């Protein structure tokens, strides 16, 4: 009796999609910050039910006037 299962990873057959494909043109920004500041950012993002990335993007946009 065959269950129709095949060996291998199903994800290998999926087309690769990068974040920039989904959200338009983006670049990665890496910043070293104090551990305590990171904890505060994370807590604030959780309190606002959003990701740290979204929270920081908004802060940066407001800071540079976009």
C-alpha positions in Angstrom: 0.0 0.0 0.0 1.5 3.3 -1.1 0.8 6.5 0.8 2.1 8.7 -2.1 4.9 10.0 0.1 8.3 11.0 -1.5 11.7 11.4 0.1 13.2 14.9 0.1 12.4 18.4 1.3 9.2 19.9 -0.2 10.8 23.4 0.3 13.5 22.5 -2.2 11.0 22.7 -5.0 9.6 26.1 -4.0 10.9 29.2 -5.8 13.1 31.3 -3.7 11.6 34.6 -2.7 13.7 37.3 -1.0 12.4 40.0 1.4 13.3 42.6 -1.3 11.0 40.8 -3.8 8.1 41.1 -1.3 8.6 44.7 -0.1 10.3 46.5 -3.0 13.8 47.9 -2.9 15.4 47.5 0.6 18.9 47.4 2.0 20.1 45.8 5.3 21.3 48.1 8.1 23.2 46.5 11.0 23.7 48.5 14.1 25.4 47.5 17.4 23.4 48.8 20.4 23.6 48.4 24.1 22.0 45.2 25.5 19.7 47.2 27.8 18.5 49.4 24.9 17.7 46.3 22.9 15.6 44.9 25.7 13.7 48.2 25.9 13.1 48.3 22.1 11.9 44.7 22.3 9.5 45.4 25.2 8.1 48.5 23.5 7.5 46.6 20.2 5.8 43.8 22.1 3.6 46.3 24.0 2.6 47.8 20.6 2.0 44.3 19.1 4.6 44.9 16.3 8.0 43.7 15.3 11.2 45.4 16.4 12.0 45.9 12.7 8.7 47.8 12.1 9.2 49.8 15.2 12.7 50.8 14.3 11.8 51.6 10.7 9.1 54.0 11.9 11.5 55.7 14.3 14.1 56.1 11.5 11.5 57.4 9.1 10.3 60.0 11.6 13.8 61.0 12.5 14.9 61.7 8.9 11.5 63.3 7.9 10.0 60.7 5.6 
